[in-house]
Amino acid sequence: MMDFFDTRTLKKDKNQDGLFNFFQPTFKMLSDVDQKLMVVDKNSAMRIDLVCNELYNRVDVCDFLCSFNDIDNPLNIMEGDILFYTSFTTIDTFRIKRSETDNTRSLLLNANKASQVDSNRQKYIEDKYTLPPTMMPVPKPHIKIERDNFIIGER
């Protein structure tokens, strides 16, 4: 059996009715790690679990092997594909610790931010320029053609 997600490490998103956040990254890429490669043989095609077992004598790190090789569908590995791997002892250095991602949301979002008034937008409305039909109570044409002139917005 392959373990691609360990629900103990996945975070539930309180803003999404407590659903699991499957978009939270679980591994980071490191460039200074010794990498080896293997060629997928005929018996291991479409079987990431067999590849993982061959490399690590276990299948509970299939998620790492997929992430390390940028594999989005483990059934897509075919005979002759080259897979990179590293020693089992270095796999934990690739794992993203929960504390590394916990602050991301608070750094990017500010729930206490006050609404700001855009002075340019206010002037745009006061000068009666045409807004898209979905924004106006009564749609107005965006462009008028008078003789050889294009007129954008109202005057």
LUMDO-921184 format. One line per field, with one value per residue: residue number from 1; residue in one letter; x, y, z of N, C-alpha, C in turn. Coordinates in steps of 0.001 Angstrom, whole numbers. Example, Ala and Ser with C-alpha at 12.3 -4.5 7.8 and 13.67 -1.06 7.14 Angstrom:
BEGIN
num <- (1	2)
residu <- (A	S)
nx <- (13190	12850)
ny <- (-5690	-2250)
nz <- (7800	7080)
cax <- (12300	13670)
cay <- (-4500	-1060)
caz <- (7800	7140)
cx <- (13200	12900)
cy <- (-3300	30)
cz <- (7800	7870)
***
This chain:
BEGIN
num <- (1	2	3	4	5	6	7	8	9	10	11	12	13	14	15	16	17	18	19	20	21	22	23	24	25	26	27	28	29	30	31	32	33	34	35	36	37	38	39	40	41	42	43	44	45	46	47	48	49	50	51	52	53	54	55	56	57	58	59	60	61	62	63	64	65	66	67	68	69	70	71	72	73	74	75	76	77	78	79	80	81	82	83	84	85	86	87	88	89	90	91	92	93	94	95	96	97	98	99	100	101	102	103	104	105	106	107	108	109	110	111	112	113	114	115	116	117	118	119	120	121	122	123	124	125	126	127	128	129	130	131	132	133	134	135	136	137	138	139	140	141	142	143	144	145	146	147	148	149	150	151	152	153	154	155)
residu <- (M	M	D	F	F	D	T	R	T	L	K	K	D	K	N	Q	D	G	L	F	N	F	F	Q	P	T	F	K	M	L	S	D	V	D	Q	K	L	M	V	V	D	K	N	S	A	M	R	I	D	L	V	C	N	E	L	Y	N	R	V	D	V	C	D	F	L	C	S	F	N	D	I	D	N	P	L	N	I	M	E	G	D	I	L	F	Y	T	S	F	T	T	I	D	T	F	R	I	K	R	S	E	T	D	N	T	R	S	L	L	L	N	A	N	K	A	S	Q	V	D	S	N	R	Q	K	Y	I	E	D	K	Y	T	L	P	P	T	M	M	P	V	P	K	P	H	I	K	I	E	R	D	N	F	I	I	G	E	R)
nx <- (838	541	1548	587	-298	-98	-2441	-2049	-156	-1271	-2940	-6001	-8162	-9456	-10951	-12224	-14381	-13175	-11942	-9401	-6260	-4997	-3203	-1093	2361	4555	7150	10371	12643	16046	19294	21863	22278	23390	22659	21351	20743	18263	17150	13971	12736	11146	9425	8809	7393	4846	4542	5184	5425	6866	9297	10046	10248	12380	14450	14482	13668	11124	7789	6616	7576	6885	5596	7589	9443	7953	7574	10252	10985	9247	6770	3488	1556	1788	1320	2285	4948	7255	8833	12270	12304	14074	14763	15441	17012	17725	19710	18142	18425	18559	16061	14310	15331	14234	11574	8949	8526	5781	5765	7141	5317	3138	3059	2729	179	-593	1360	799	-1879	-4016	-6358	-7445	-7305	-8260	-10824	-9930	-10295	-10250	-9015	-8717	-10568	-12915	-12938	-13187	-15784	-17265	-16763	-18345	-17528	-17795	-18684	-18173	-20939	-21931	-21489	-22901	-26074	-27730	-26853	-24284	-22906	-19538	-17803	-18026	-18623	-18004	-18165	-14991	-13881	-13064	-14683	-14075	-15746	-17892	-18392)
ny <- (-1188	2214	5227	8275	10608	11613	11934	12986	14922	16746	19836	21087	23387	26076	28070	26878	25232	23277	21428	19289	20648	20153	21449	22347	22475	19649	18896	20352	21647	20862	21733	20930	18211	14872	13116	10196	8032	5983	3601	2918	-320	-2909	-4406	-2640	-578	1838	1375	2810	2066	-340	579	2304	461	-1056	826	1795	-229	-86	1295	3565	6055	6879	9212	11104	10304	10736	13538	14398	13761	15210	14056	13847	11952	8788	6544	7115	6489	4917	2144	2573	5221	7714	8004	10092	9799	9912	9227	7319	8404	11148	12034	13201	15782	17081	17328	19557	21348	21802	24235	25873	26643	27675	30440	31687	32395	34455	36316	37042	37824	40314	40577	42672	44882	48039	49250	50967	54057	54602	57249	57821	56138	57163	59707	58902	57912	60195	61887	60796	58769	55962	52916	49344	47420	45654	46944	49271	50745	51290	50205	51675	52691	51719	52662	55169	55944	58611	60100	59932	59430	57830	57598	57197	56363	58725	62254)
nz <- (0	-834	700	142	1267	4541	6827	9285	9014	7353	7168	8418	6955	8468	7328	5271	5980	7569	5875	4459	3521	601	-929	427	552	878	597	106	-2328	-2559	-3505	-2955	-2449	-2620	-5491	-7009	-9828	-11407	-13807	-14948	-15051	-17081	-15420	-13403	-14467	-14335	-11632	-8988	-6388	-6448	-7448	-5385	-3309	-4264	-4170	-1499	175	1229	1116	2033	1425	-1047	-1796	-1461	-3433	-5755	-5586	-5632	-8197	-9668	-10391	-11266	-11604	-10586	-12126	-14573	-14914	-16968	-18671	-19079	-18271	-16450	-13097	-10351	-7182	-3665	-742	1856	4402	4020	3308	5191	5422	3306	3868	4587	7433	9600	10961	9223	7297	8618	9184	6762	5720	7496	6915	4302	4221	5572	7720	9125	7603	6521	4346	1403	-267	-3625	-5190	-7897	-9096	-8028	-9192	-11819	-11861	-11075	-13220	-15065	-16812	-18957	-17563	-17551	-18887	-16969	-14637	-14610	-13871	-16030	-19113	-21132	-24255	-24941	-26848	-29262	-32645	-34577	-37550	-38711	-36295	-33227	-30184	-26903	-24028	-22250	-22849)
cax <- (0	1315	1097	926	-553	-303	-3414	-1568	672	-2074	-3632	-7371	-8313	-10642	-11733	-12879	-15223	-12386	-11482	-7952	-5606	-4110	-2285	26	3527	5089	8586	11068	13742	17389	20189	23178	22163	23907	21580	21667	19654	17949	16322	12811	12712	9832	8596	8451	6625	3554	4500	6094	5638	7957	10522	10352	10682	13708	15433	14504	13114	9888	6929	5971	8165	6531	5270	8862	10006	7161	7888	11649	11071	8189	5798	2147	756	2747	1057	2925	6355	7331	10123	13270	12330	15151	14301	16486	16720	18781	19739	16974	18706	18411	14674	13710	15766	13367	10218	8636	7954	4538	6061	7640	4198	2071	3023	2562	-1121	-621	2242	207	-3213	-4245	-7815	-7853	-7045	-9426	-11082	-9373	-11019	-9372	-9401	-8822	-11847	-13973	-12940	-13688	-17247	-17793	-16664	-19326	-16969	-18587	-18220	-18687	-22391	-22268	-21303	-23808	-27489	-28211	-25651	-23984	-21893	-18161	-17134	-18894	-17917	-18573	-17389	-13786	-13311	-13509	-14826	-14106	-16372	-18722	-17758)
cay <- (0	3453	6332	9519	11676	11219	12930	13627	16075	17701	20805	21407	24819	26536	28942	26044	24276	22206	20466	19167	21502	19318	22295	22675	21705	18730	18772	21467	21188	21218	21479	20474	16836	13871	12427	9037	7804	4612	3491	2075	-1514	-3331	-4896	-1548	447	2200	856	3595	1333	-1290	1381	2760	-715	-1415	1819	2061	-1384	359	2022	4705	7312	7061	10617	11813	9941	11457	14957	14574	13612	16024	13139	14162	10736	7690	5545	7558	6079	3866	1489	3454	6528	7893	8598	10491	9501	10231	8217	7361	9244	12580	12360	14108	17169	17634	17537	20890	21289	22573	25593	26648	27111	28226	31898	32198	33048	35715	37264	37481	38390	41164	40607	43928	45972	48890	49522	52228	54691	54897	58575	57773	55510	58110	60728	58217	57847	61563	62461	60061	57898	54753	51685	48164	47272	44920	47828	50405	50396	51321	50089	52733	52189	52010	53377	55763	56310	59797	60322	59099	59485	56896	58292	56196	56961	59910	63556)
caz <- (0	-903	1531	-512	2217	5917	7287	10515	8661	6596	7989	8042	6751	9204	6455	4261	6697	8158	4880	4379	2548	-202	-1675	1294	121	1881	391	-523	-3166	-2113	-4626	-2524	-1957	-3555	-6193	-7831	-10760	-11784	-15005	-14660	-15897	-17585	-14319	-12492	-15171	-13719	-10257	-8156	-5145	-6666	-7554	-4031	-2552	-4757	-3736	-64	901	1881	177	2683	975	-2464	-1998	-1639	-4731	-6766	-5479	-6007	-9645	-10268	-10980	-10780	-11664	-10509	-13163	-15804	-15071	-17978	-18869	-19677	-17599	-15481	-11843	-9419	-5787	-2721	321	2745	5579	3711	2943	6175	5206	2264	4388	5102	8777	9696	11414	8089	6488	9449	9170	5405	5572	8232	6242	3043	4396	6718	7863	9741	6657	6274	2934	957	-1358	-4747	-5678	-9359	-9439	-7674	-10251	-13013	-11737	-11047	-14567	-15856	-17843	-19087	-16930	-18253	-18713	-15748	-13491	-14698	-13791	-17409	-19959	-22097	-25196	-24571	-27933	-30279	-33871	-35209	-38766	-38702	-34934	-32193	-28901	-25822	-22857	-22502	-22580)
cx <- (878	698	1510	673	-755	-1214	-2995	-735	-107	-2859	-5056	-7504	-9596	-11524	-12469	-13659	-14438	-11929	-9955	-7416	-4594	-3123	-1104	1233	4045	6590	9131	12210	15055	18357	21526	23169	22662	22737	22132	20533	19476	17076	15199	12832	11278	8901	8121	7651	5252	3429	5525	6373	6772	9302	10973	10869	12093	14780	15592	14044	11894	9072	6293	6616	7925	6208	6535	9435	9263	7507	9300	11826	9992	7180	4429	1228	1714	2494	1737	4390	6401	8734	11062	13317	13477	14589	15501	16048	17921	18754	18553	17200	18534	16975	14053	14156	14914	11972	10055	7969	6731	4800	6567	6501	3114	1950	2742	1268	-1140	300	1601	-1129	-3270	-5748	-8303	-7659	-8338	-9586	-10525	-10205	-10000	-9821	-9530	-10153	-12996	-14075	-13509	-15218	-17859	-17773	-17566	-18711	-17755	-17918	-18737	-20178	-22767	-22156	-22314	-25253	-28123	-26976	-25523	-22918	-20489	-17485	-18193	-18033	-18659	-17642	-16184	-13136	-13896	-13562	-14993	-14642	-17198	-17918	-18589)
cy <- (1244	4496	7627	10708	11062	12281	13580	14860	17108	18590	20975	22914	25286	27449	28167	24914	23073	21137	20414	20072	20660	20135	22732	21839	20816	18541	20050	20903	21724	20860	20873	19051	15882	13101	11258	8882	6320	4657	2508	878	-1907	-3752	-3784	-446	600	1713	1589	2885	321	-569	1800	1604	-1137	-464	1905	877	-1012	1143	3266	6046	7531	8520	11439	11549	10651	12946	15243	14531	14382	15165	13466	12951	9541	6584	5908	7144	4851	3282	2453	4837	6554	8604	8938	10123	9878	9183	8406	8316	10740	12988	13352	15556	17853	17953	18948	20718	22193	24018	26477	27230	27793	29747	32493	32969	34400	36757	37844	38190	39251	41363	41936	45134	46753	49102	50887	52755	55056	56214	58593	57168	56473	59200	60142	58199	59245	62220	61742	59312	56603	53596	50501	47991	46543	45795	48973	49944	50351	51261	51249	52209	52610	52904	53912	56095	57472	60193	59388	59044	58398	57666	57199	56882	58175	61163	64326)
cz <- (0	14	859	395	3587	6522	8597	10210	7864	7537	7497	7990	7419	8356	5370	4934	7219	7177	4889	3284	1771	-1025	-833	873	1244	1762	-219	-1342	-2614	-3230	-4213	-1947	-3039	-4164	-6984	-8827	-11018	-13029	-14688	-15620	-16236	-16442	-13384	-13166	-14529	-12282	-9393	-6839	-5285	-6786	-6165	-3174	-2973	-4218	-2225	797	1731	872	796	2335	-521	-2758	-2206	-3029	-5866	-6761	-5986	-7523	-10393	-11031	-10413	-10807	-11683	-11532	-14488	-15928	-15970	-18046	-19593	-19059	-16591	-14267	-10976	-8015	-4943	-1618	1264	3917	5299	3395	3921	6003	4145	2787	4928	6454	8828	10093	10278	7265	7308	9345	7795	5250	6279	7597	4991	3208	5649	6840	8436	8829	6404	4770	2578	-198	-2426	-5362	-7197	-9790	-9147	-8737	-11538	-13006	-11788	-12427	-15562	-17040	-17844	-18368	-17728	-17965	-17430	-14510	-13465	-14546	-15180	-18312	-20934	-23040	-24753	-25594	-28893	-31490	-34502	-36350	-38750	-37322	-34053	-30883	-27826	-24586	-23239	-22244	-21613)
***
